[in-house]
Amino acid sequence: MHHHGAAIAATIICLGAIGATGCAGGGATVDDTAAPRDAASSPPPNPGPPPNPGTPVNPGTPAPGGPSTPPPVADDPGRGASPTEVPAPAGPACTSEGLEPSLGESGGAAGSTVVDLVLTNTSDTTCRLEGFPGVSFVTGADGRQVGRPADRLPDAEPTTVTLAPGDTAHASLRVANPANYPEQDCDPTPVRGLRIYPPGERAALFLPTGESFRTGCADEGAPLLTVGPVGQEPTSP
């Protein structure tokens, strides 16, 4: 009777402890590896290094993981700009074979004569002239040059002259009197006319001067000729 009561008491104690440690007497065990771990005993996840407050953020560079910002688009230089209008040349340049020289009005001024040098477009094509003609005295149509060629009129601005067939261009030509120089400095030489190179041309034109100009200075130290650029209007003596 005593042993039976002790067995019952042991059974009750075992049943009360089964949820914690199990009973050693009945051979049955509870696997403690299946029991949940205490949350306080697990280390917290590593959050990573804190941000460096001293590193500035470039507003033009997207932050890691953030929305990407497209780079700025350069302005199109042609967008909205009106094209620059460049006027087309008014025909080809005039050539020597399409021009005829002549002398226009003349007048005297301080030991020299100022004469209007005229170039007429004798071709059937509109052409243009710009710049200074080359002018010198010669002994004849195919003769040698006499003296120094014409100096260019200082401070004169060339302009483009458009010549339709029959139109004329004009240049001021100043011819100094050879008597302005001592004979030994001038070396007076008879001349028969002017050799004229239109602006930009290498082929010369011959213009007889007759009684207007009969003598030049062969010495280049005694200049007689000064010429201006071609223009649309006749030059005033």
Secondary structure per residue as TSV (DSSP state, phi and psi in degrees):
chain	resnum	aa	ss	phi	psi
A	1	M	-	360.0	-40.8
A	2	H	H	-64.9	-40.8
A	3	H	H	-69.4	-36.3
A	4	H	H	-65.6	-39.1
A	5	G	H	-68.1	-34.6
A	6	A	H	-68.6	-33.6
A	7	A	H	-68.3	-41.3
A	8	I	H	-63.3	-42.9
A	9	A	H	-63.0	-38.7
A	10	A	H	-66.8	-36.5
A	11	T	H	-64.8	-41.8
A	12	I	H	-64.5	-43.2
A	13	I	H	-63.8	-38.9
A	14	C	H	-66.0	-43.0
A	15	L	H	-63.1	-34.2
A	16	G	H	-71.3	-27.6
A	17	A	H	-99.3	1.8
A	18	I	T	-66.0	-29.9
A	19	G	T	-75.0	-9.2
A	20	A	T	-112.0	-58.5
A	21	T	T	-124.1	-15.8
A	22	G	-	88.3	167.8
A	23	C	-	-103.6	130.3
A	24	A	S	-80.4	-19.2
A	25	G	S	-80.7	-31.1
A	26	G	S	-92.3	0.5
A	27	G	S	83.3	-8.1
A	28	A	-	-89.0	136.8
A	29	T	-	-127.4	158.0
A	30	V	-	-110.5	121.9
A	31	D	-	-70.8	111.6
A	32	D	G	-77.2	-7.5
A	33	T	G	-74.2	-20.1
A	34	A	G	-84.6	-10.6
A	35	A	S	-72.8	142.8
A	36	P	-	-64.8	142.1
A	37	R	-	-77.0	154.3
A	38	D	-	-68.1	123.5
A	39	A	G	-60.1	-27.7
A	40	A	G	-71.9	-20.8
A	41	S	G	-85.6	-9.3
A	42	S	S	-87.8	133.5
A	43	P	-	-68.3	144.7
A	44	P	-	-69.5	153.0
A	45	P	-	-63.6	148.4
A	46	N	-	-74.1	117.1
A	47	P	-	-79.0	-6.0
A	48	G	-	90.3	168.1
A	49	P	-	-69.0	143.8
A	50	P	-	-67.4	152.9
A	51	P	-	-64.7	148.3
A	52	N	-	-83.3	111.6
A	53	P	T	-68.9	-14.4
A	54	G	T	-88.1	-4.9
A	55	T	S	-94.6	114.1
A	56	P	-	-71.8	154.3
A	57	V	-	-100.2	125.4
A	58	N	-	-74.3	119.0
A	59	P	T	-64.5	-20.3
A	60	G	T	-87.0	-4.9
A	61	T	S	-111.6	123.8
A	62	P	-	-64.2	141.8
A	63	A	-	-68.6	151.8
A	64	P	T	-57.3	128.9
A	65	G	T	83.8	-10.4
A	66	G	S	-87.9	177.1
A	67	P	-	-69.2	138.5
A	68	S	-	-76.6	139.3
A	69	T	-	-102.0	122.4
A	70	P	-	-64.8	144.9
A	71	P	-	-64.9	152.7
A	72	P	-	-62.4	142.8
A	73	V	-	-95.5	125.1
A	74	A	-	-67.0	144.6
A	75	D	-	-63.0	139.3
A	76	D	-	-78.0	116.2
A	77	P	T	-61.0	-21.4
A	78	G	T	-91.6	-7.0
A	79	R	T	-75.8	121.7
A	80	G	T	76.4	-0.6
A	81	A	-	-91.9	135.5
A	82	S	-	-81.7	137.4
A	83	P	-	-65.0	144.4
A	84	T	-	-80.8	124.8
A	85	E	-	-86.2	120.8
A	86	V	-	-106.3	116.1
A	87	P	-	-63.6	136.3
A	88	A	-	-74.3	145.1
A	89	P	-	-57.0	140.4
A	90	A	S	-82.8	76.7
A	91	G	S	83.4	173.4
A	92	P	S	-73.4	167.6
A	93	A	B	-67.2	143.3
A	94	C	-	-68.0	144.2
A	95	T	-	-111.4	160.9
A	96	S	G	-59.3	-38.2
A	97	E	G	-69.1	-16.3
A	98	G	G	-103.8	13.1
A	99	L	E	-126.2	145.9
A	100	E	E	-125.8	124.4
A	101	P	E	-87.5	154.6
A	102	S	E	-160.5	168.5
A	103	L	E	-108.4	133.7
A	104	G	E	-101.2	-141.9
A	105	E	E	-63.1	149.2
A	106	S	E	-139.4	162.0
A	107	G	E	-160.5	155.4
A	108	G	E	-88.7	149.2
A	109	A	-	-159.9	111.6
A	110	A	S	46.9	64.5
A	111	G	S	73.1	19.1
A	112	S	E	-151.0	169.6
A	113	T	E	-120.4	131.1
A	114	V	E	-104.9	124.1
A	115	V	E	-128.2	148.8
A	116	D	E	-85.9	113.0
A	117	L	E	-87.4	122.4
A	118	V	E	-112.8	135.6
A	119	L	E	-121.3	118.4
A	120	T	E	-104.2	134.2
A	121	N	E	-78.1	106.6
A	122	T	-	-97.4	3.6
A	123	S	S	-84.8	177.2
A	124	D	S	-102.6	19.8
A	125	T	S	-127.9	139.6
A	126	T	-	-68.6	134.5
A	127	C	E	-141.2	177.1
A	128	R	E	-133.6	151.5
A	129	L	E	-128.8	144.6
A	130	E	E	-155.3	128.0
A	131	G	S	118.8	-163.1
A	132	F	-	-102.8	135.1
A	133	P	-	-76.4	153.4
A	134	G	E	-92.1	131.7
A	135	V	E	-136.7	137.6
A	136	S	E	-154.5	157.8
A	137	F	E	-79.7	145.8
A	138	V	E	-137.2	162.0
A	139	T	S	-80.9	-12.5
A	140	G	S	-178.5	-176.8
A	141	A	T	-58.4	-41.0
A	142	D	T	-117.1	21.8
A	143	G	-	-85.6	-178.5
A	144	R	-	-81.2	157.2
A	145	Q	E	-73.7	143.7
A	146	V	E	-113.6	116.2
A	147	G	S	75.0	-163.9
A	148	R	-	-82.8	138.6
A	149	P	-	-67.7	165.9
A	150	A	-	-62.4	134.8
A	151	D	E	-76.3	155.9
A	152	R	E	-86.3	140.9
A	153	L	-	-62.9	121.8
A	154	P	T	-67.1	149.7
A	155	D	T	63.0	19.7
A	156	A	-	-95.2	130.7
A	157	E	-	-98.4	119.7
A	158	P	-	-67.3	148.2
A	159	T	-	-132.4	160.3
A	160	T	E	-85.7	130.3
A	161	V	E	-114.7	124.7
A	162	T	E	-97.7	126.1
A	163	L	E	-117.2	112.0
A	164	A	-	-74.9	163.6
A	165	P	T	-52.5	126.8
A	166	G	T	92.4	-13.2
A	167	D	-	-75.2	162.9
A	168	T	E	-125.6	147.1
A	169	A	E	-113.0	155.0
A	170	H	E	-133.3	144.9
A	171	A	E	-140.3	140.8
A	172	S	E	-80.7	128.7
A	173	L	E	-122.3	118.1
A	174	R	E	-101.2	128.5
A	175	V	E	-119.0	113.8
A	176	A	E	-77.2	153.1
A	177	N	-	-76.4	125.7
A	178	P	G	-57.6	-25.3
A	179	A	G	-68.8	-7.6
A	180	N	G	-67.4	-18.3
A	181	Y	S	-112.5	149.6
A	182	P	-	-59.9	148.6
A	183	E	H	-56.5	-40.5
A	184	Q	H	-68.4	-23.6
A	185	D	H	-85.6	-26.7
A	186	C	H	-89.0	-43.3
A	187	D	-	57.0	68.9
A	188	P	E	-56.7	134.3
A	189	T	E	-138.7	133.7
A	190	P	E	-64.3	141.1
A	191	V	-	-127.2	156.7
A	192	R	-	-114.9	-10.0
A	193	G	E	172.5	-167.0
A	194	L	E	-114.1	137.8
A	195	R	E	-96.9	126.6
A	196	I	E	-124.3	127.4
A	197	Y	E	-106.9	113.6
A	198	P	-	-58.8	154.3
A	199	P	T	-52.6	128.3
A	200	G	T	80.7	0.6
A	201	E	-	-105.5	150.3
A	202	R	-	-107.2	-11.2
A	203	A	S	-91.1	128.7
A	204	A	-	-94.1	154.5
A	205	L	E	-111.2	148.8
A	206	F	E	-111.5	131.4
A	207	L	E	-124.8	107.7
A	208	P	E	-63.2	139.7
A	209	T	-	-105.3	-10.9
A	210	G	T	58.1	-132.0
A	211	E	T	-81.2	-11.3
A	212	S	S	-64.2	-49.2
A	213	F	-	-136.1	113.3
A	214	R	-	-116.4	-12.4
A	215	T	E	-134.1	137.0
A	216	G	E	-122.7	172.7
A	217	C	E	-104.0	116.7
A	218	A	-	-69.8	-27.1
A	219	D	S	-74.2	122.5
A	220	E	T	-71.2	-9.4
A	221	G	T	-78.5	-1.4
A	222	A	S	-122.6	77.5
A	223	P	-	-67.7	139.4
A	224	L	-	-115.2	-23.6
A	225	L	E	-112.9	138.7
A	226	T	E	-138.0	130.4
A	227	V	E	-126.0	146.2
A	228	G	-	-101.5	176.1
A	229	P	-	-74.1	160.1
A	230	V	-	-71.9	147.2
A	231	G	B	-142.4	176.4
A	232	Q	S	-82.4	-31.3
A	233	E	S	-101.8	150.6
A	234	P	-	-58.4	143.0
A	235	T	-	-81.5	146.4
A	236	S	-	-89.4	127.8
A	237	P	-	-61.7	360.0
